[in-house]
Amino acid sequence: MRKIDIIPSKSDAHRALICAALSTKPCQVICQAESKDIAATRKCLEAVKDGREEMYCGESGSTLRFLLPVMGALGHKASFYPEGRLPERPLSPLYEELIAHGCRLSPQGSVPFTIEGQLTSGTYHIPGDVSSQYISGLLFALPVLAGDSRIVVKGVLQSKSYVDMTVKVLMDFGIEIIETAEGYLVPGGQAYQGPENYQVEGDWSNGCFWLAAGALLPEGIRVKGLNPHSLQGDKQILEILAQFGAVVNIEEEGITVKKGELNGIRIDARQIPDMVPALAVVAAAATGKTEIVNAERLRIKESDRLKTVAENLKALGADIEELAAGLVIRGSGALSGGQADSYNDHRIAMMAGIASILCTETVTLKGADAVNKSYPGFWADLEALELADKIERV
């Protein structure tokens, strides 16, 4: 039985670090491993503490979108230095809402991207189908303002589990958020009161790759350190892998996934977009057609993930079709191997890593170090699991 200990959750770490920095009581955030994204948030918060304006957020969308409203609430002038595709990724309508509530911002796409002025309480209108990070950023910022605020969510809130995580961490730091029929009510004049220690929980988003890899192997993989009761939305992978036909067991020692009789299924990715690269590999291993729908938001990630998933798996021998808002994969149980490119996207690099398990020939991967964004130890862990014999990193 192959076994692996999962790394800390990037999503939980971002949230805990921000809350701890805003806390009136000292709080130590315990995070056993640090990715580039987590380091970006930590360093930006250290800059605020030191009174510096320069914020080097790297390619971390969470860092930028969470901290913009927080800087406005603190009245702290900040100049963010985004890298990679991040300057191109959307900020509207958070951008317009911050301006409407007292902040002055650089034109979108500017590097550096500067915010100054004092954010004010009031009513904020945010669509639910662009980025849940806009709502989380406001939820961090609005409690410290003098007046009460409302966030009105227009349409269906996609990736709601991430907002639920934000509300849960805020509660852990003594902040009250009231969910309403139209969105959220945020009482003003609150003070963050952190616990003495905050333990970051295991990362389901990166755990998805090992759980999916387990579904490709008769002997399976046991993943340790994942909380089955977590609010992280990507824990839904267990249900989806079971629908494929994988054997899933939740035990005290960890969560084990083994290969079963895999068959194609239909996957609605609206609430779980980050899972799509890992699930696409399982679909290639399954018999029959898998449809992935409502995945249009993947086009505004670190890469256009609908395009890069399709392009890479096709290059490795998969029968895959890219649609406007999804993918169709006709599985055959095996892949041939060939050339792959991460396009500097951490999840595409990890997808190529687990796809190599299905390949009869070597996968030559360009841009393998993209994993450093969220999981610097991924390749070492793949080797420790003795699953790296068909991957060549260039």
C-alpha positions in Angstrom: 0.0 0.0 0.0 1.5 3.3 -1.1 1.0 6.0 1.6 1.5 9.8 1.7 1.1 12.6 4.2 -0.8 15.5 2.7 0.5 19.1 2.8 -1.2 22.0 4.6 -4.2 23.7 2.8 -3.2 26.7 0.9 -6.7 28.1 1.2 -6.8 27.6 4.9 -3.4 29.1 5.4 -4.2 32.3 3.4 -7.2 32.9 5.5 -5.6 32.1 8.9 -2.6 34.3 8.1 -4.8 37.3 7.3 -7.0 36.9 10.4 -3.9 36.4 12.6 -2.4 39.6 11.2 -5.6 41.5 12.0 -6.0 40.0 15.5 -5.6 42.1 18.6 -4.2 39.0 20.4 -1.0 37.2 19.3 -1.8 34.1 17.2 0.7 31.6 15.8 -0.4 30.0 12.5 1.1 26.5 12.4 1.7 25.5 8.8 4.3 22.7 8.3 5.0 23.6 4.6 5.0 26.8 2.7 4.3 27.2 -1.0 5.0 30.3 -3.1 1.4 31.5 -2.7 1.4 31.1 1.1 4.8 32.9 1.3 3.4 35.7 -0.8 0.5 36.4 1.6 2.8 36.1 4.6 5.4 38.5 3.2 2.7 41.1 2.2 1.3 41.0 5.7 4.8 41.5 7.1 5.2 44.5 4.8 2.0 46.0 6.3 3.3 45.4 9.8 6.5 47.2 8.9 4.7 50.1 7.3 5.9 49.3 3.8 3.9 50.0 0.6 5.5 47.4 -1.7 3.5 44.1 -1.8 5.1 41.3 -3.9 2.1 39.0 -4.4 3.7 36.8 -7.1 1.1 34.9 -9.1 -1.2 34.4 -6.1 -4.7 35.6 -7.0 -5.8 34.9 -3.4 -3.2 37.2 -2.0 -4.2 40.1 -4.3 -7.9 39.7 -4.1 -8.0 39.1 -0.4 -5.6 41.9 0.6 -7.0 44.7 -1.7 -10.1 45.2 0.5 -8.1 44.7 3.7 -5.6 47.5 2.7 -8.6 49.7 2.0 -10.1 48.9 5.4 -6.9 49.7 7.1 -6.3 52.9 5.0 -2.9 51.5 4.1 -1.5 52.6 0.7 -0.2 49.6 -1.0 1.5 48.9 -4.4 1.0 45.3 -5.5 3.5 43.6 -7.9 1.7 40.7 -9.6 3.5 38.3 -11.8 2.7 35.8 -14.6 -0.9 35.9 -15.8 -2.2 37.6 -12.6 -2.2 41.2 -14.0 -4.5 39.8 -16.8 -6.9 38.0 -14.5 -10.1 39.9 -13.7 -10.7 42.2 -10.7 -14.0 43.6 -11.8 -16.5 44.2 -10.2 -14.5 44.2 -7.0 -12.4 47.0 -8.6 -15.4 49.2 -9.2 -17.0 48.5 -5.7 -13.8 49.5 -3.9 -13.7 52.8 -5.9 -17.4 53.4 -5.1 -16.6 52.9 -1.4 -13.8 55.4 -1.0 -10.6 53.8 -2.5 -8.4 55.0 -5.3 -6.9 52.3 -7.5 -4.6 52.1 -10.5 -6.0 51.1 -13.9 -6.6 47.4 -14.0 -3.6 45.5 -15.4 -1.1 48.0 -14.0 2.2 46.9 -12.5 2.5 48.0 -9.8 -1.2 48.0 -8.9 -1.8 50.6 -6.2 -4.6 51.1 -3.8 -5.0 54.1 -1.4 -7.8 55.8 0.5 -10.2 54.7 3.2 -12.8 52.0 2.5 -16.2 52.8 3.8 -19.1 50.6 5.0 -22.2 50.1 2.9 -23.8 47.8 0.4 -21.5 45.9 -2.0 -22.9 44.1 -5.1 -20.8 41.2 -6.3 -21.9 38.6 -9.0 -21.6 35.0 -7.8 -20.1 33.6 -11.1 -16.7 35.4 -11.4 -14.6 34.7 -8.3 -15.6 33.8 -4.7 -12.3 35.5 -3.7 -14.0 38.9 -4.1 -16.5 38.0 -1.4 -13.9 36.5 0.9 -11.7 39.6 0.6 -14.7 41.9 1.6 -15.5 39.5 4.5 -12.0 40.0 5.9 -12.2 43.8 5.5 -15.7 44.9 6.4 -15.8 43.8 10.1 -13.2 46.4 11.1 -15.1 49.3 9.6 -17.3 51.5 11.8 -20.6 50.8 10.2 -22.5 47.7 9.2 -22.2 46.4 5.6 -24.1 44.1 3.3 -22.7 42.0 0.4 -25.4 41.3 -2.2 -24.5 38.3 -4.3 -26.1 38.4 -7.7 -27.0 35.0 -9.2 -25.7 31.7 -8.0 -22.6 31.8 -5.8 -20.1 29.5 -7.4 -17.3 27.9 -5.3 -19.4 28.7 -2.3 -17.4 26.2 -0.2 -14.5 28.7 -0.3 -16.7 31.4 1.2 -17.9 29.0 3.8 -14.2 28.4 4.7 -13.7 32.1 5.1 -16.7 32.5 7.4 -15.5 29.5 9.5 -12.0 30.9 9.9 -13.5 34.3 10.7 -15.6 32.7 13.4 -12.5 31.1 14.8 -11.1 34.6 15.2 -14.3 36.0 16.9 -15.8 37.7 13.8 -19.6 37.4 13.2 -20.8 37.1 9.7 -24.6 36.6 9.1 -25.6 34.7 5.9 -28.8 36.1 4.4 -31.1 35.3 1.5 -29.3 37.8 -0.7 -25.7 37.3 0.5 -24.0 38.4 3.8 -24.6 40.9 6.6 -21.3 42.1 8.2 -21.7 44.0 11.5 -19.1 46.7 11.8 -16.9 47.7 14.7 -15.7 44.2 15.3 -12.2 43.2 16.7 -10.3 40.1 15.6 -9.5 37.9 18.6 -7.3 35.0 17.5 -6.6 31.7 19.4 -3.1 31.3 20.7 -2.4 28.7 18.0 -4.1 28.0 14.7 -3.4 24.6 13.0 -3.8 24.8 9.2 -5.7 21.7 8.0 -4.6 19.3 5.2 -5.1 20.4 1.6 -7.9 18.7 -0.3 -7.1 20.6 -3.5 -3.6 19.1 -3.8 -4.8 15.9 -2.2 -7.1 15.4 -5.2 -4.1 14.4 -7.3 -3.0 11.6 -5.0 -6.6 10.4 -4.6 -7.1 10.4 -8.4 -3.7 8.6 -8.8 -5.0 6.0 -6.3 -8.0 5.4 -8.7 -5.5 4.4 -11.4 -3.7 1.8 -9.3 -5.0 -1.7 -8.2 -3.0 -1.4 -5.0 -4.2 2.2 -4.4 -2.9 5.1 -2.3 -3.6 6.0 1.3 -3.6 9.7 1.9 -3.1 10.8 5.5 -4.0 14.2 7.0 -7.2 15.1 5.2 -10.2 16.0 7.3 -13.3 14.2 6.0 -15.5 16.9 7.7 -13.6 19.8 6.2 -15.5 22.7 4.6 -13.1 22.5 1.6 -15.2 21.9 -1.4 -12.7 19.7 -3.1 -13.4 16.9 -0.7 -16.2 16.1 -3.1 -13.6 14.2 -5.1 -14.3 11.2 -3.0 -17.9 11.1 -4.1 -16.9 11.7 -7.8 -14.2 9.0 -7.7 -16.8 6.5 -6.3 -19.2 7.5 -9.1 -16.4 6.6 -11.6 -16.2 3.2 -9.9 -13.1 3.6 -7.8 -13.0 1.9 -4.4 -13.0 4.6 -1.6 -12.4 3.9 2.1 -12.3 6.5 4.9 -10.5 5.1 7.9 -8.8 6.4 11.0 -5.4 5.8 9.3 -6.3 7.9 6.3 -8.4 7.9 3.1 -7.6 5.1 0.7 -8.6 5.0 -3.0 -8.0 2.0 -5.3 -8.8 1.2 -8.9 -12.2 -0.3 -9.5 -14.2 -0.9 -12.7 -14.0 2.7 -14.0 -16.7 4.0 -16.3 -17.4 7.5 -17.7 -19.7 9.9 -15.9 -21.0 13.4 -16.1 -19.3 16.0 -13.8 -20.7 19.5 -13.0 -17.6 21.5 -12.3 -19.4 24.7 -11.2 -18.4 24.3 -7.5 -15.2 22.3 -8.0 -13.2 23.9 -10.9 -9.8 23.1 -9.3 -10.5 19.4 -9.5 -10.9 19.2 -13.2 -7.3 18.5 -14.2 -7.1 15.5 -11.8 -10.5 14.2 -12.8 -9.7 14.5 -16.5 -6.9 11.9 -16.0 -9.3 9.5 -14.3 -11.7 10.0 -17.2 -9.0 9.0 -19.6 -8.6 5.8 -17.6 -12.3 5.1 -17.5 -14.3 3.2 -20.1 -16.7 5.3 -22.1 -17.6 9.0 -22.3 -17.0 11.5 -19.5 -18.6 15.0 -19.8 -17.3 17.9 -17.7 -19.7 20.8 -17.8 -20.1 24.3 -16.3 -16.3 24.7 -16.2 -16.0 28.1 -18.0 -14.2 29.7 -15.1 -11.2 27.5 -15.8 -10.3 29.8 -18.6 -9.2 32.6 -16.2 -6.9 30.5 -14.0 -3.1 30.5 -14.2 -3.6 29.1 -17.7 -6.7 28.6 -19.8 -7.2 25.2 -18.1 -9.8 24.0 -20.5 -7.4 24.5 -23.3 -4.3 23.3 -21.5 -5.9 20.2 -20.0 -7.3 19.2 -23.5 -4.0 20.0 -25.3 -1.8 18.1 -22.9 -3.9 15.0 -22.6 -4.4 14.9 -26.3 -0.7 15.1 -26.8 -0.3 12.1 -24.4 -2.8 10.0 -26.5 -6.2 10.8 -24.9 -9.4 11.2 -26.9 -10.5 14.6 -25.6 -12.6 17.4 -26.9 -12.5 21.0 -25.7 -15.9 22.7 -25.5 -16.8 26.3 -24.7 -17.5 25.5 -21.0 -16.2 22.0 -20.6 -14.6 18.9 -21.9 -15.6 15.5 -23.4 -13.2 12.6 -22.7 -13.6 9.2 -24.2 -11.5 6.9 -22.0 -9.5 4.0 -23.2 -7.7 2.9 -20.0 -4.3 3.9 -21.1 -2.2 6.8 -22.6 0.8 6.6 -24.9 3.1 9.3 -23.5 4.8 12.2 -25.3 5.4 15.9 -24.8 3.6 18.0 -22.2 3.7 21.6 -21.2 2.6 23.1 -17.9 2.2 26.6 -19.3 3.5 27.7 -15.9 0.3 26.3 -14.2 0.9 24.2 -11.1 -2.2 22.1 -11.5 -1.4 21.3 -15.2 2.1 20.2 -14.1 0.7 17.9 -11.4 -1.9 16.6 -13.9 1.0 15.5 -16.2 2.7 13.8 -13.3 -0.3 11.6 -12.5 -1.2 11.1 -16.2 2.3 9.5 -16.6 1.0 6.6 -14.5 -1.3 5.6 -17.4 1.4 6.0 -20.1 3.2 3.2 -21.9 6.1 5.6 -22.8 7.8 8.5 -21.1 6.1 11.9 -20.6 8.5 14.8 -21.2 7.2 17.8 -19.2 8.2 21.4 -19.8 7.8 23.8 -16.9 7.7 21.2 -14.2 8.7 23.7 -11.5 5.3 25.4 -11.8 4.3 23.1 -8.9 6.2 25.5 -6.6 3.2 27.8 -6.6 1.2 25.4 -4.3 3.2 22.2 -3.8 7.0 22.5 -4.0 7.5 18.9 -2.8 5.2 17.3 -5.4 7.9 15.7 -7.5 9.7 14.4 -4.5 6.5 12.9 -3.2 5.8 11.3 -6.6 9.2 9.7 -6.5 8.7 8.6 -2.9 5.6 6.8 -4.0 7.6 5.1 -6.8 5.4 6.6 -9.5 7.9 8.8 -11.3 9.5 6.3 -13.7 7.5 7.6 -16.7 8.0 11.4 -16.2 11.0 13.4 -17.4 11.1 17.0 -16.3 12.8 19.6 -18.5 
